Amino acid sequence: MFFCSDLADRGVHEEEEDMVAYLFGCIRVALCFMSWLWWDMVGAMSSMRG
């Protein structure tokens, strides 16, 4: 939660929208990272099989 003076001046609805946008950004980064790890693992497995 962010308790800044500029956020306090704005409406609660806008703050909720900011939180939703922030959460979606985090989820998108996590999904990208997980897919990258997945392909890294798949590549390692296929190279180990030869």
Number of C-alpha atoms within 10 A of each C-alpha: 5 8 7 8 8 7 12 11 8 10 9 11 9 11 15 11 11 12 14 12 12 12 12 12 12 12 12 12 12 12 12 12 11 12 12 12 12 12 11 11 12 12 11 12 11 9 9 8 6 6
